[in-house]
Amino acid sequence: KVWTQMAHGIYRSLDEVYAGEFEGLTYEEIKTLAPEEAKLRKVDKLGYRYPRGESYYDVIARLDLPLSQLESYREPTMIIGHQAVHRMVYAFLTGVKREHCTEIAIPLHTVIKLEFDGTGAMKETRYFLGPRRLDEDDGQSQF
């Protein structure tokens, strides 16, 4: 039997918030096409449901089973997903109240390592993988 170090799994419950009628559009495009919807989302990002789409509450509901399974794992686990889902998973693992989960900064291209020692203490380490951020000086501006 072949030993697999990291078993690969695909979980559709980890997909990004489904934007319904606005799927595939940027927030700027939504503001232009449907300014009233953009205002509603800004007022209540957690509860706002896109027309024919999802809200953060829907994401919380579909993450229930995978997070229950995650708690039973006894080996290192890597979750590759989208920012909204990572906000929810991060909030769950770190005890952030869901009212504040939409405000959690989840940077792109970054591995967030959470280590638990069994006593309730947690250590967090972040590894930025690149590419270089656009707002960062790359040393070429002087040429």
N, C-alpha and C positions, 0 to 999 in steps of 0.2 A: 504494500500500500504506500502511496506517495504522500509524504507529509507536506502540507501546505502551510506556509508561515502566515500568510494573510489571505484568508478566504474572501473572494470577491462577491459582493452582493449588490443588487440594484433594488432600491426601495422607492417606488413612485410616491410614497408618502413624504419623501424628502424634496419633492419638486417645489419650485418657487410658487408664490401666491399667483393663482390664475386670475389674470386681469380681464377675463371675459371679453366684452366688446372692444376693450382697449389693448388686448394682447398684442405684443409686438411693438407697441408705441412707447416712446420715451415719455417721461413726466412732462417735459416741455411741450411735446405734441399733444398730450392730453389737456394741458392748460389752454392751448390754442383751440382745440376742437371742442372741448367741453369744460369751460371755465367753472361752471357751477359744480360739476363733479370734483374737480380739482380742489375747490374750496371745502367741499364736504369731507374729502379725504384728509385735508390739512387739519380740520377741526377735530376729527376722531380717527386717527390712523389705525388704531387697534380694532375699532368696530366697523369701519367703513367697508362695505362690500361693493366691489366693482359690479356694474350692470352685467348680469349673467355670469358673474365671476365669484371670487372668494374674498373673504376678509381674513385678518390675522386670527380671529376666533376659529374660523374654519381650519386654518393651518394647525392651530393648537389641537383641535379635535382629531385631525388625521395623524398627528404626531403621538397620540396617546399610546398606541400599541408599540411603535418602534422605541419609544423612550422607556416603556416598561421592559422591553427586551434588553435594552442597553444596560439597565441596572443589574441584569443578571450576568453580564459578561465578566469574565475574570482575566481577560487578556487585553493588551492595548488595542484600542479601536480608533480608526480614523474615519471621520465623516466628511465626505466631500459633497458640498451642496451649494445652495444659494443663500444670499444674505438674510432674507426674511426667516428662512428655516434655521439658519445658524443663530440668529438672534433668539429664537424660541428655545433651541437646544441649550445655548449658553445660559439663558435665563433659568431654565430648569435645573441645570447642573450647578449653578452658582447661587441659586436662591433669590434671584432678582424677581420682584413682583411683576406679574404680567402687565400691569398698568404702565410699567416703565420699560418693557422689553423692546418697544419700537424705537427707543432712544439709544440702544446699545450700539456702540461703534464696532462694526465688523469690517475691518479693512480688507480690500481685495488683495489677492496674491499673498496671503499670510496664513501660516499654520499657527493655530492657537493650541498649545499643549496644556491640558489641565491634568494635574497629578494630585491624587487623593492619598493620604497616608493612613486612612482607617480610623483616625480620631476626629474627623470632621474638618481638619485643616486641609487647605488646598493651595497648591503652588501653580501659578500661571506663568507660562513663557510664550512669547510671540516671536515667530521667525518670519521676517519679510523675505519673500522669494523673488521679487522683481516682477515685471520690469521696473526700471527707475521711474519714480513718480514724476509727473510733469511739472510739479511745483518745486522740485528739488534741483538745485544747481548741479549740473553735470560737468562743470569745469570748462565748458566750451564757450561760455558767453564772452570770454575775454578775447576770442579770436575773430 
